[in-house]
Amino acid sequence: MLRVPIEQAKEGMTLARSVPNPKKPQNSLLKANFKLDEETIKRLRTLRIYSLWVQYPNLDFLDEILDPELTRNQQELYGALKDQFQAGQEISLAKVDYSRYVQQVGQLFSRILTGQGKSSLFINELHGESNDIFLHGTTVAYLALLIGMRLENYLVHERHRLPVHLATDLTQLGVGCLLHDIGKLNFPEELQNFRLTAQDRGEPEWQKHTEAGFEMVQGGLDPSAAQIVLNHHQHFDGSGFPPRKEVPGIAGEIAPLEGQEIHIFCRIAAIADRFENFLHLPDGAMAPTIMALKRLKNLGYTKWFDPKIMTAFQETVPPFTLGEQVTLNNGQTVVVTELNEKQPCRPTVKPIDLKKAENIKKHSDQQKQDQEQKEEAPDILLAVRGDLHIAKVGSFDVTNYLF
């Protein structure tokens, strides 16, 4: 199968995976094996479906990497949030069953561990509506779990008062990230949709969403999860919010937390939250991962994050994912088939012909399949091809974002 940007989807292509409904994530808009037509493609674009997995010959290795059960766990978590917290509706705290999210995040964490990180490369498998607090929370929770899995020794060091098996249990990290923006739900739409930048930290009214959220979950969540709701905007350099500690020698002066004063779960949440926000452009479109990564590397942001967690994050999120369709600077369309840890922007790629994804037929003749595979162009190792580089992801020119 092949991941195709929605703008390159063509009539005759056959879905390799189902497409979830952004408004009802537990339900599918289209099932696997559905053959696309022009009317359906137009509808998917209006619903802001950004990419599709379609059938394509000789890329079957992706079937072993993508875990449909993991995606289903995420969709159920997302759907549970949307069902319980309806935007614009008065929230009755007495009716919120937070234990439900602890159970579901625990299932998601277990599934990630079962898959041994194979699906950790695919962080944008959920589709939702623009500026969706619930989609954002679900994605941040998933990403935070992936980062946390790479920090086992650091977690033990930072949570040394706990037994090792509890110090490395990430369930409450996921729960806190899932609900970290819950304080925005009763805010006006313009405040809900504001996105923090290094230049604009937001109005004081917007910044209060952390304390508003904490009031909503306090007593209902484990303290380590509730800490994330309150402190996910604390910065490692002490430039975040809300103020949380008294300044020695200055009566009445309250300052934000900094460094190791910030709970490690909050430090992980901070970078997951910032990255996920960078994936969304002002017009509602999704940015390529490499654009968000490059922006996160800006010195204006890197000082916000714990360096050890930043390293784990960079090891977790590659700029290009397996199965992703990209365009080289010579105009050739290729798909990423192998990652390169030492040079992340120079993976191994395979030339493809999108016409092969149109009106695809399953061959019963094994000899014919073997012959077609032999006739395919060989993989290109960009690590040793100084004349070639990835120039586009979909319609986005990413040349200036390579690192």
Steps between C-alpha positions, in 0.01 A plus 500: 500500500596863453421821688364753251435870575133573440584746221658212305220251554358379167186325384562126485733483801396238757519566874738277694369627836168639612446876535354608837224759523647826645169581667450148639850350537375155606322466165648464153413719206641243259612142544818337372474374139269790405583625149521879486301715260520874436193585708633312804841665468338846495301413812812379683674828418215707641521292819872582525620143459868565430626165377385149412657155504441340161592165353829491313707202383817384678472720810352227716764554772285786629225254590727363773582846639162670511292368788126548432420411862719785624318746276167359620606559863578863415170547319305359795682734738432797274137401458451460876624856554274646232198316637550612860612859445284667238636838393284790617310279744505557875729247661370325807809391690299254703425302182861477376630145534875553495567134581378421149797688352747335736382162376508598133842667520626189679378289207668734252828488695485120514440482124801722430715276719365190325592643160851582625480846349447384141207736452666784687597656168139576412375784718246649260268207444201674660280734299294768671349841464715812493588646844365190672607500867419129529703397194789712626486338844484147359799560270705668774427207735615247240813696419583549870475124559742437214748754636466366854582147385847623401562656840483201733826572686422871523155425638650278768749775588239776511241290686748330733256492791285249311570131429640453148181342363296803613760758396489368143121455478391765250123460534455821700726687255260403223191593702639844591595572139162381378327758721766772508292760312168420663501846662436656157162338453299783654711769334375708203593348164766761422681412824468127439660536158798713608837333442794591719827614334838618624395856409143486630437330836130579489276728702479446878143379452621224264782400732242431771391185317764306696355599837141462376578149383672412825191604695293268282716190549636553852383216719389297198845419362820363644713800613768425238238524223338812649845662512517479120172687462635778723864512389527394134602858413786516750831548315835352593656850493237636740316710241170312510177532702312498734704646789547218753777585749597783730810700408750500789553844650211665315180499702189419298697424180391176327698349210455208259677169557827416325731206435452196723242690706259402221365144528653279230153418364439873447835535324409217262152648443649841419695380197226266376247784522721748319588262218138398440401866480769561238341234279196727450529797266289818537281404203409167662729291279745246644869583473750227406675356804836638391364857503378459858832343604703782348289759676539319831880515458486881499703637791196697610335167589783258585575691823147414614573128512699259714800404279473130588134493404574695183752232401246224566242691295737530203568126517125433505376715211674464160458781245368250244307182580503158339251479217489879459490622141746784425652669196873530433670812364520332157121475491492126569216368718625256764387331820704473820595135562775523765587763760849638560569573867832674435366718217122516559430718197675252271300177525496217245225547242342299221382651169128453446247554226167624637321351201574159652269596786212560261274206415743266676437131459604216728707257296446128536800431277801496735746496210348820361531669840863391533579633153340839575704526820823430310416772249453765768763772533746433786482683831685830526727552801482875545781476759746436215331707230619855560330612179154402624283609792134504597349820364125463555250332728169522321475860377739634767853596397716378789844576352573776751391284795752218451752458779 
